[in-house]
Amino acid sequence: MGTSAQGFDLMESGRDIEEETSNDIELETVEECDDTGENMKTIVICDEDLVKSDSSEPYVGMVFKSADDGREYYSEYGRLNGFTIRVNRKRRSRIDRAVIGFDYVCSKEGFRRKKSSKEEKVARLSRQTRVGCKAILVIAYKRDLEKWVVTNFVREHNHELMVPSEVPVRQIDKGPLNEDEKDKRIRELTTKLYNEKQRFQRQCAAYEERCDAYKAQLSKIMKDIDMHTDHLTMTVQTVVQSIKEIEDEESNHWETQAIQSETNR
């Protein structure tokens, strides 16, 4: 096997994996990884490791300026050697969601899942038969160099290879690749989401401050109302007491007048 013990340790199991399947030919798995460097082995990279157009064989430590360059190189390598490739796994940083790794595999990697009768008809017409091929090129982003580095390469295939002229040109290989642009867009959206979250939190804080002010004003008003109510209650009690005293005085006066009238008779 054309593998190496060197490379970034990005193949560990037990990580959270989220599958994103666009179709059966282009199965792509997204995996979140730590990219702090604590779980990575060291690869010594020289200037001559930067990939050249005449590089005929991938090797661990080969360097690309971008992930698109890596895919373009491996796609051309596959065409010259009689196979097509696809992205099998993409890794994102748990820190900032940036793409930090790709697994480019032979299109015959893995095995087809069971299909419905309708899908089986389409599968029979397809030339992309899965036979569990292990050929792979793994690249990872090295932040200190701002370059993409080959961390694993398996050359051998378990199936017959085509002649270069028979290799179909996939639609995704016809135009320029834009993984870097997609990564940049993800960063922009992440920043925008963070800014929106901060703006929402500031608005909530302003609303809470305003509500506290309204509560203080309402509390003062209610206190004034209570004081005014107590004053009115005392005033009413005073008036009632005065009226009662007046009524008692008048009653006593008329009783006295009545007694005097009886005496005079």
N, C-alpha and C positions, 0 to 999 in steps of 0.2 A: 504494500500500500504506500502511496505517496504522501503519507501523513507526517506530521512533526510534533514533537512534544512541546516545542516552543509555541508561543502565541498567546493571545489574550484568552483568559479562561472564561469564555462566553458560552460554553456548551453545558454548564451545570444544569442538573434537573432540579425539580422542586420549586421552580419559579412560576409566578403567575403568568399564564399564557392565554392570550385572547385570539381566537381564530377569526380571520376575515377572508371569506371565500367569495371570489368574484365569479369564477366558473371552475369546472373540473380540470381544465388545462392549467390555469394559473392559480394554484392553491398557495396562499400566502399567510403565514402565521406571524403575528406581532407579539413580541415578548419584551416586557419591561425589565431592564437590567440596571444594576449599580455600575456606574462608570467612574467611580472615585479613584480607581487604580489599585485599591487594596486587594482585590481578587484577581489581578492580572499579572501574568508572568512577563518578564522583560524580553523584548526583541531588539537586538542591536541593529540599527538601520544606518546604512551608509548612503552617500550621495548617489552611488551607482545603482542603488536599489530602486530608484525612481524609474517607473516603467518606460521603456522605449518602444517605438512602433515595431522594431524588429525582434522584440522578445518573443521567442517561439514556444516557451514552456513556463507556466506559472510556477512560483516557488514561495515558500513561507518567507516573509520579509519583504516581498515585492511591494512597492509603494505606488499609490495612485493619487492624483491631485483631488479627485472627487469620486463619489460612489458611482456616478454615471460612467466615468472613465473605466472603472473596474468592471462594470457590467458590459460595457461596449467591448472591452478587451476580451472578456471571457466568451461573449457571444461570437466574436470573430474567431477566437480559438476553437470554439465548438464547431463553427461552420467549416473551418479548415480540417477538422478531425472527424467530421461526420456525425454530429449530434446538435440538437438545439437545447437551449437552457431556459430556465425560468427562476423567479425568486421564490424560494420555499419558506424563508423566514426573515423577518425584519425585526431588529431590536431597537427599542427606544429607552432613553435614559429615564429613570424614575425621578431624577432631579428636575429636568426641564423639558422632558418629552422629546428631546432631539433624537434623531435617528443616529445610532452609533454602531450598527452592524447589519450585514446582509449575508444570507446563505444563498448562493447561486448554485443550482443543481441541474443535472441532466433532466430533460423533460420526461424521461422514463423512470424517474425516481418514484418510490412509493408504489401503491397499488390502488386501483380504482375502487371506490365504494360501490355498494350494491345500488342498482338503479331501478326505477320503474320501467315498465315495458316500453314506454315512449322514449325514455332516455337511453335504453339499450339500443334502440334503432339508431339513434344519433351516435352512440359510442361505436357501433359497428362500422359506421362511415368514417370515424375519426382515425387518423394515423398515429395519434399520440397514445399508444398503448403503454400502460405502466407495468414495469417488470421488476421493480425494487432496485433500480440501479443506485449505486452508492457514490458515483462520481460527484464531487462537490468542490466549490471554491468559496471560502469564507473570508470576508474582509471586515475589518473593524476600524473605527475612527480613533486616531491617536491625537488627543487634544493638544499635547505639547508641541507636536509637529504640524498640526492642522492638515494632516494627510490621512489617507485610508491605506491600511496595511493588510496584506494577505496573512491570515493566521492559521489557515488549514487548507490543504489541497489534496484531493484524492483523484488520481489520474484514471484508474482502471474502471471499465464499464463491464457489465455482465450481459451484454447483448451485442449483436452485430452492428457495426457502425456503417453509416452511409458514405458514399463518395461525396466530396465537397459539392459537386454539381447537383446532387440530389437533395441537399439540405434545404428545406423550405425557409424562405425569409419571412419571419414573423412580423406582423404589423408593428409591434412595439419596437422592432429593431430597424424599421425603415426611417424613422424620424429621430431627431435629437432627444436624448433622455433628459428628464428634468427632476430627478430625485432631489437634487439640491434645492431646486425651486420649491418643491413640495415641502421639504424640511423648513425652508425659510418661511413659507406661508403658515406652517404650523406654529412656528415661533411667534409670528406676527399675531395670529389668532389667540395664542396663549397670553401674550402681552395685552392684547385688547380685552380679553376676558378678565385679566387681573385688574386693569384700569377701571373697567365697568364695575367690578366688585368693590373696588376702593371708593368709587363715586357713590355707589349705592349705600355703602357704610357711612360715608360722610353725610348723605341725605338723611339717613336714619338717625344719626347723631343730632343733626339740626332739628329734625322733627321731635326727638325726645327732649331736646333743650327747650323748644317752643312749648311742648306739652307741659313741661315742668313749670314754665312761666305762667301758663294758663291755670294750672292747678293752684299756684300761689295766689294769683289774682282771685280765683274763685273762692279759695279758702278765706281770703280777707273779706270778700263780699258777704260770704255766709256768716262770718263772725260779726260784721256790722249789722246784718239782718237780725241775728240772735240778740245783739245788744238793743237794737231798736224794738224788737218784740218784747224783751224784758221791760223796757221803759214804758211801752204802751200798756203792758199788763199791770204795772204798778200804778200808772195813771188811771186806768179804768177802775182798779180796786179803790183808789183814793176817792174818785168821783162817786162810786157806789156807796162807800162809807159815809161821805158827806150827805148824799141824798137820804140815807137811812137815818142819820142824825137829825136832819131837817124834819123828816116825817115823824120821828119820835117826839121832837119838840112841839110840833103842831098837834100831835095826838094828846100830849100832856096838857097843852093849852086848852083844848076843847073839853077835856075831862074836868079841868079846874073851873071853867066857865059853867059847866053843867052842874057841878056841885054847889057853886055859889047861887045859882038860880034856884035850886031846890031849898037852900037855906033861907033865902029871902021870902019865900012863900010861907 
